[in-house]
Amino acid sequence: MTTSEIKAVATEYIINTYGDRGLAFVKGEGPYLWDAEGKKYLDFLGGLAVNGLGHAHPKVVEAIREQAGNILHTSNLYYIQPQAELAKLLIDNSDMDQCFFCNSGAEANEAAIKLARKYTKDSGRTDAYEIITMDNSFHGRTMATITATAQTKYHIGFEPMLEGFKYVPFDDLDATEAVISEKTCAILVEPIQSEGGVNIPSDGYLQGLRELCDKHNLLLMFDEVQTAMGRLGTFFGYQSYGVVPDVITMAKALGSGVPIGAMLAKREVAESFVPGTHAATFGGNFLSSAAAVATIKTIFEENLAVNAVKMGNYLAGGLMELKGKYPIKEVRGKGLLRGLVMDVDAKPLAAKCIENGLVTICTNDYVLRFLPPLNINAAHVEEAVNIVEKSMSEVF
Ligand SMILES: *Cc1c(COP(=O)(O)O)cnc(C)c1O
């Protein structure tokens, strides 16, 4: 099918939650994509931070092939070997003790929200259920997670929101302490706000949140849906900041595109979930767990967190060199989560980049966001920077 044929059918039969998507990709290999007309693109969006190993990584393809030919699904009524292996890998590489598997980032955050309420009640604070989240956050699209997401654009039309969330500015410890009360049970925060504009924490902010949680007996929960899996230069984002939370949520890159999410917690907290309190039919099934095991092993075998630091710094440096010539405010981020912050609306620039063969996205109006695969090399970074420069020269 051509792009316009795919678009015609999709527009007729799929509820229009995504607007005009423009392109239809039909093949991917490494950091490259091809559209239905055969045009090649460099993918610096990585399926929204999902394709951490790029497209069609042989080890992931092989794991999926082998698993699909053997057994896909039995439900969580039975033990699942790759799920057990995956859990051990995640726990061996974190400060957490146990995990719960689901299918997406929103579901992982749902699990965290439920666990925070349950744990706090179990510990005797039966009236404490409020969770503090940050302005410009993004935690998902279910009712609980849009409520946790402190951006009114995601609430409009869906009111009433779930009870029990308090919003404060990101990176503001005083504002956070000011809303803590006897009703508060947890703080939920992204170590770096990606969707909200690649907002990075000041030195001491995450540590300050840890201290507030310890002082007031609250759970510190990190939404690492985008920052885990090596993207910031350590396997989990929190390891880059040396601040250990009580609960971690993850999804996006975990299965390299096979849907899977996970919530990890310290043992004492995790033990508030017991048989019957939470479940997901597909959560951590054979296929998604096998894909995740192969993905994680590859991140370690190929030393990709280290590569994310090197390539991230190279990308940031290349983009900074364009600063004097074009309306660039700054380059923000860490590892391979980077934002090119413009002084002007960045949407026309994002559109021009795609036209010129670089897939990227504009977030929060002014920010061109880059979430490339972690296994890119210097030549890929140079190719991307050249396309950004060419696109800037055409737009500005
Ligand atoms: C994408 C994202 C989510 C939601 O994940 P879904 O898989 O779309 O439900 C939650 N939190 C953060 C930080 C994300 O980037």
The ligand as a Tripos MOL2 file, in Angstrom:
@<TRIPOS>MOLECULE
LIG
   15    15     1     0     0
SMALL
NO_CHARGES

@<TRIPOS>ATOM
      1 C1          5.3220    7.5190   27.8450 C.3       1 LIG1
      2 C2          5.3220    7.7950   29.2920 C.ar      1 LIG1
      3 C3          4.3160    7.2960   30.1400 C.ar      1 LIG1
      4 C4          3.1340    6.5350   29.6160 C.3       1 LIG1
      5 O1          3.4890    5.3400   29.0130 O.3       1 LIG1
      6 P1          2.4430    4.5540   28.0860 P.3       1 LIG1
      7 O2          3.1650    3.2990   27.7340 O.co2     1 LIG1
      8 O3          2.1380    5.4350   26.9130 O.co2     1 LIG1
      9 O4          1.2290    4.3140   28.9100 O.co2     1 LIG1
     10 C5          4.4210    7.5510   31.4820 C.ar      1 LIG1
     11 N1          5.4450    8.2430   31.9920 N.ar      1 LIG1
     12 C6          6.4200    8.7530   31.2190 C.ar      1 LIG1
     13 C7          7.5390    9.5100   31.8450 C.3       1 LIG1
     14 C8          6.3980    8.5480   29.8440 C.ar      1 LIG1
     15 O5          7.3580    9.0570   29.0750 O.3       1 LIG1
@<TRIPOS>BOND
     1     1     2 1
     2     2     3 ar
     3     2    14 ar
     4     3     4 1
     5     3    10 ar
     6     4     5 1
     7     5     6 1
     8     6     7 2
     9     6     8 1
    10     6     9 1
    11    10    11 ar
    12    11    12 ar
    13    12    13 1
    14    12    14 ar
    15    14    15 1
@<TRIPOS>SUBSTRUCTURE
     1 LIG1         1 GROUP 0 **** ****
